[in-house]
Structure formats: C-alpha cells, structure tokens
C-alpha cells in the first residue's frame, strides 16, 4: 500500500503500525512516513469534491452542494448560507474545512432558483423558501444526526438564519454569523441605524458573531445592537470584534497578516460553538 493510501485510510492496520513504531522509538523513516501520512490525510479530506444535487422549493429546483467527512456517520449537521455576492469557491473551501472538522455541510444557492443576480440591491423574501427547503433536505439525510442543526451564515446569510430560527426554533441549535445582517435589508434607513430585526427579539438559538472593527460602521452598529438585545433576553451570545479586520476578512485576496490571524481565530471559535451547542461528543459522535 502506498503512503497516500495509508493517509487516506488512516485508521487501517498500516497506519496503526506506523503509530506503534513511532511510540516505541521507531526508525526515522517511520517517523517521516507518519508525518507525511498525517499531512496527506488532511489534504485528502480538504480536497474531497462536493456533492451536487437539487431540492424542490415550490415550483422550481434549488441547487445545493454538500461537503461531508469520510465514513458512514451519522455526523452533526450544518446549514451553510452564502452572502449576496453569490455562492463562490471560497464558500466551497469553507464548507470543506467544516467537513474536515466532522460536519455534514449543505449549502443552497439561494440566488439561482429565483434567478437573482449577484449583489442584489434588496432582499428577496421568496428566496427564504429556498433556504428552508435546504434545511429540510439536510435534516432528511441518513448520514446526519437527528435533531436540530447548526447554521454558518456569511453577511446576508445570518439574516436568513434568524428568520429560520424564529420560524422553526426546534430545528436550529446554533448560529455562527460572519459579519452578519441582523436587520431586514429592506427596512427603512432609520430602522437600519437604530433597531434590529424583530426576529432578534424572539429567537432562542445561541449566536456567535464574528466581525472586524474595520467593517462598515452600520454593520458594526447592527451587530452591537443585536448582541445587547440577545444578551438582555438571556440568549447565549458572543461577539468577537477583530482589530484591523475588514469586511470579508476571512477570504480576501488582499488579506493582511492580521486578517489571516483573525480568520484562524474565527474558524476555531466557530467550530467550538457548533460542537458545544450541537452537543457533539469528544469523538465527534452525535
């Protein structure tokens, strides 16, 4: 068996032999092979192609993509909701990372079903049905844990998340919001400045907010108001503000050294939040 095969089947006898050799002071070759196997194993997980399918929402089909860990499962489930910029390769990379951490991740392209252009200038309420249909598809999979799911939302994504959490509280265990929108994007300007979406006053799902202090002022204010409203109501909530980090700090092509560190920190916080509130065992089990 090749080293790559050992890496991809790291729980097999060959991998265990290498582990024993390392623990008993084995040769330098065994140590090198084990290190390379671990590296190749992690790369194999990250490089896994996403499954593509569709789900019915009313009279049309919504494209969905799924990233999952190797193995039969069941695994904890995460609904991934992209930003209004569109569903991009950066989103797929994020999904693969979550899958490598032990989650089945399903993402709907909420713009495609209703032929919404990238960067829409308003919120399209009809697209909420696309996201809800994706939630149903995720929960119906045989390889996911039964019960509520986590949501990872990007920018506009958290608005969909709180809408779902208000409508179906029994189905949402936790929300991770990257620079999220916590007000109806179609609300008048005074409401954008001085209030939050009504759903913020009703949801019970724990919310983790991740945003940079160099993000747009209105978005930072909106996150702050939502944080205080949730905390006052006793909803588990944390707001992590990253110094010198701009909007989309976690996938910018021109990311600064500080933004790259912020990305690693945010990813670590997010996975801990999801594991905690999805009640994931130490071994990754439901």
C-alpha positions as CSV (number, residue, x, y, z in Angstrom):
1,X,0.0,0.0,0.0
2,X,1.3,3.5,-0.9
3,X,1.8,6.3,1.6
4,X,-1.1,8.1,0.1
5,X,-3.3,5.1,0.6
6,X,-2.2,4.9,4.2
7,X,-3.1,8.5,4.6
8,X,-6.5,8.2,3.1
9,X,-7.3,5.1,5.2
10,X,-5.5,6.3,8.3
11,X,-7.5,4.1,10.6
12,X,-6.2,0.9,8.9
13,X,-3.6,-1.6,10.1
14,X,-0.8,0.1,8.2
15,X,-1.4,3.4,9.9
16,X,-1.6,1.7,13.3
17,X,1.7,0.0,12.6
18,X,3.4,3.4,11.9
19,X,1.9,4.8,15.1
20,X,3.3,1.9,17.2
21,X,6.7,2.3,15.5
22,X,6.7,6.0,16.4
23,X,5.6,5.4,20.0
24,X,8.3,2.7,20.6
25,X,11.1,4.8,19.2
26,X,10.9,3.5,15.7
27,X,13.2,4.5,12.8
28,X,13.4,8.0,11.3
29,X,11.8,6.6,8.2
30,X,8.7,5.5,10.2
31,X,8.5,8.9,11.8
32,X,8.8,10.6,8.4
33,X,6.2,8.3,6.9
34,X,3.8,9.0,9.8
35,X,4.2,12.8,9.4
36,X,3.7,12.6,5.7
37,X,0.7,10.3,6.1
38,X,-0.9,12.8,8.5
39,X,-0.3,15.7,6.1
40,X,-1.6,13.8,3.1
41,X,-4.6,12.6,5.1
42,X,-5.6,16.1,6.0
43,X,-5.1,17.2,2.3
44,X,-7.3,14.3,1.1
45,X,-10.1,15.4,3.4
46,X,-9.9,19.1,2.3
47,X,-9.7,18.2,-1.4
48,X,-12.8,16.0,-1.4
49,X,-15.2,17.1,-4.2
50,X,-18.6,18.4,-3.1
51,X,-21.7,16.5,-3.9
52,X,-24.1,18.4,-6.1
53,X,-27.9,18.0,-6.2
54,X,-31.1,20.0,-6.1
55,X,-34.1,20.4,-3.8
56,X,-37.6,21.3,-4.7
57,X,-38.9,24.7,-3.4
58,X,-42.4,25.2,-4.6
59,X,-42.4,25.1,-8.4
60,X,-38.7,25.2,-9.0
61,X,-35.4,23.5,-8.1
62,X,-32.8,25.0,-5.9
63,X,-29.2,23.8,-6.5
64,X,-27.4,22.5,-3.4
65,X,-23.9,21.4,-2.6
66,X,-22.8,19.1,0.2
67,X,-19.5,18.5,1.9
68,X,-19.1,15.6,4.2
69,X,-16.5,13.8,6.2
70,X,-15.4,10.3,5.1
71,X,-17.3,7.4,6.7
72,X,-20.8,6.4,7.2
73,X,-21.7,8.8,10.0
74,X,-24.0,9.9,11.4
75,X,-22.4,13.3,11.7
76,X,-23.6,16.7,13.1
77,X,-25.3,18.8,10.5
78,X,-24.6,22.4,9.4
79,X,-26.6,24.5,7.0
80,X,-24.3,27.0,5.2
81,X,-25.8,30.2,3.9
82,X,-23.8,32.2,1.5
83,X,-23.6,36.0,1.1
84,X,-25.3,38.1,-1.6
85,X,-22.1,38.2,-3.6
86,X,-23.0,34.7,-4.7
87,X,-22.0,31.1,-4.0
88,X,-18.3,31.0,-4.7
89,X,-15.2,28.7,-4.5
90,X,-14.3,30.5,-1.2
91,X,-17.6,29.2,0.2
92,X,-16.8,25.7,-1.0
93,X,-13.4,25.8,0.7
94,X,-15.1,26.9,3.9
95,X,-17.5,24.0,3.6
96,X,-14.7,21.5,3.1
97,X,-13.0,22.9,6.2
98,X,-16.1,22.4,8.2
99,X,-16.4,18.8,6.8
100,X,-12.8,18.1,7.8
101,X,-13.9,19.1,11.3
102,X,-16.6,16.4,11.3
103,X,-19.7,18.1,10.0
104,X,-22.0,17.3,7.1
105,X,-22.4,20.7,5.5
106,X,-25.2,21.6,3.0
107,X,-25.4,24.9,1.1
108,X,-28.3,26.1,-1.1
109,X,-27.6,28.6,-3.8
110,X,-30.5,30.8,-2.8
111,X,-29.9,33.1,-5.8
112,X,-30.1,30.5,-8.6
113,X,-33.6,29.2,-8.0
114,X,-35.2,32.6,-8.5
115,X,-32.6,33.8,-11.0
116,X,-31.4,36.6,-8.6
117,X,-28.3,38.3,-9.8
118,X,-25.2,38.6,-7.7
119,X,-25.1,41.6,-5.4
120,X,-28.8,42.2,-5.3
121,X,-29.8,45.7,-4.2
122,X,-32.6,44.3,-1.9
123,X,-33.7,41.2,0.0
124,X,-35.9,38.8,-2.0
125,X,-38.3,37.2,0.5
126,X,-39.2,34.4,-1.9
127,X,-35.6,33.1,-1.6
128,X,-36.2,32.3,2.1
129,X,-38.2,29.2,0.9
130,X,-35.1,28.0,-0.9
131,X,-33.1,28.1,2.3
132,X,-35.9,26.4,4.3
133,X,-36.1,23.7,1.6
134,X,-32.4,23.1,2.0
135,X,-32.8,22.8,5.8
136,X,-35.4,20.0,5.2
137,X,-33.0,18.3,2.8
138,X,-30.2,18.4,5.3
139,X,-32.3,17.0,8.1
140,X,-33.6,14.2,5.9
141,X,-30.2,12.8,5.1
142,X,-29.4,9.4,6.6
143,X,-25.8,10.4,7.4
144,X,-26.6,13.3,9.8
145,X,-27.5,13.3,13.5
146,X,-31.2,13.6,14.2
147,X,-32.4,16.8,15.7
148,X,-31.6,20.5,15.3
149,X,-28.7,21.7,13.1
150,X,-26.2,24.4,13.2
151,X,-26.1,27.3,10.8
152,X,-23.0,29.1,9.4
153,X,-24.0,32.3,7.6
154,X,-22.0,34.8,5.7
155,X,-23.0,38.5,5.6
156,X,-26.6,38.3,4.3
157,X,-26.7,34.7,5.4
158,X,-27.3,35.4,9.1
159,X,-30.5,37.3,8.2
160,X,-31.8,34.1,6.6
161,X,-30.6,32.2,9.7
162,X,-32.5,34.3,12.2
163,X,-35.6,34.2,10.0
164,X,-35.4,30.4,10.1
165,X,-34.6,30.3,13.8
166,X,-37.7,32.4,14.6
167,X,-39.9,30.3,12.3
168,X,-38.5,26.8,13.3
169,X,-36.8,27.2,16.7
170,X,-36.9,23.5,17.3
171,X,-34.7,22.9,14.2
172,X,-31.9,25.4,14.9
173,X,-29.3,24.5,17.6
174,X,-26.8,27.4,17.0
175,X,-25.9,30.2,14.6
176,X,-22.4,31.3,13.6
177,X,-22.7,34.8,11.9
178,X,-19.8,36.2,9.9
179,X,-20.3,40.0,9.7
180,X,-24.0,39.3,9.7
181,X,-27.0,41.3,8.9
182,X,-29.4,41.5,11.9
183,X,-31.9,43.8,10.3
184,X,-34.3,43.4,7.4
185,X,-32.2,44.6,4.5
186,X,-35.4,46.2,3.0
187,X,-36.2,48.2,6.2
188,X,-36.0,52.0,6.0
189,X,-32.8,53.7,6.9
190,X,-33.8,54.8,10.5
191,X,-34.5,51.2,11.3
192,X,-31.2,50.1,9.9
193,X,-29.5,52.6,12.2
194,X,-31.4,52.4,15.4
195,X,-33.1,48.9,15.7
196,X,-32.7,45.3,14.9
197,X,-34.9,42.8,13.1
198,X,-38.0,41.6,15.1
199,X,-36.6,38.0,14.9
200,X,-33.7,39.1,17.2
201,X,-36.3,39.6,19.9
202,X,-37.8,36.1,19.6
203,X,-35.1,33.6,18.7
204,X,-33.6,31.3,21.3
205,X,-30.7,29.8,19.3
206,X,-27.2,30.7,20.6
207,X,-25.5,33.2,18.3
208,X,-21.8,33.7,17.7
209,X,-21.0,37.0,15.9
210,X,-17.7,37.4,14.1
211,X,-16.8,40.8,12.6
212,X,-13.9,43.1,12.1
213,X,-13.6,46.5,13.6
214,X,-12.8,47.9,10.2
215,X,-16.1,46.7,8.8
216,X,-18.6,49.2,7.7
217,X,-19.9,51.3,10.7
218,X,-23.6,50.5,10.0
219,X,-22.9,46.7,10.1
220,X,-20.8,47.1,13.3
221,X,-23.6,49.0,14.9
222,X,-26.2,46.5,13.8
223,X,-24.2,43.6,15.3
224,X,-23.7,45.5,18.5
225,X,-27.4,46.3,18.9
226,X,-28.3,42.6,18.2
227,X,-25.7,41.5,20.7
228,X,-27.2,43.6,23.5
229,X,-30.7,42.6,22.6
230,X,-29.9,38.9,22.7
231,X,-27.9,39.1,25.9
232,X,-30.6,41.1,27.7
233,X,-33.1,38.3,26.8
234,X,-30.8,35.6,28.2
235,X,-29.9,34.1,24.8
236,X,-26.3,32.7,24.7
237,X,-24.4,35.2,22.6
238,X,-20.8,36.2,22.0
239,X,-19.5,39.0,19.8
240,X,-15.9,38.7,18.7
241,X,-14.6,42.0,17.2
242,X,-11.3,41.6,15.3
243,X,-8.9,44.6,15.3
244,X,-7.8,45.8,11.9
245,X,-10.1,43.3,10.1
246,X,-12.3,44.4,7.2
247,X,-15.5,43.0,5.7
248,X,-14.9,39.5,4.4
249,X,-11.6,39.3,6.3
250,X,-11.7,35.5,6.1
251,X,-11.3,35.2,2.4
252,X,-10.0,38.4,1.0
253,X,-7.3,38.0,-1.7
254,X,-5.5,41.0,-0.2
255,X,-5.8,39.8,3.4
256,X,-3.4,41.5,5.8
257,X,-1.4,39.4,8.2
258,X,-3.8,40.5,11.0
259,X,-6.8,39.3,8.9
260,X,-5.2,35.9,8.3
261,X,-4.8,35.5,12.1
262,X,-8.4,36.7,12.6
263,X,-9.5,34.0,10.1
264,X,-7.8,31.2,12.0
265,X,-9.2,32.5,15.3
266,X,-12.7,32.8,13.9
267,X,-12.7,29.3,12.5
268,X,-11.5,27.9,15.9
269,X,-14.3,29.8,17.7
270,X,-16.9,28.7,15.2
271,X,-16.1,25.0,15.5
272,X,-16.1,25.1,19.3
273,X,-19.5,27.0,19.2
274,X,-21.0,24.4,16.9
275,X,-19.7,21.4,18.8
276,X,-20.9,22.8,22.1
277,X,-24.5,23.6,21.1
278,X,-24.9,20.6,18.7
279,X,-23.8,18.5,21.7
280,X,-21.0,16.8,19.7
281,X,-19.2,14.1,21.7
282,X,-15.4,14.2,22.2
283,X,-15.2,11.5,19.5
284,X,-17.3,13.6,17.1
285,X,-20.4,11.5,17.6
286,X,-24.0,12.8,18.0
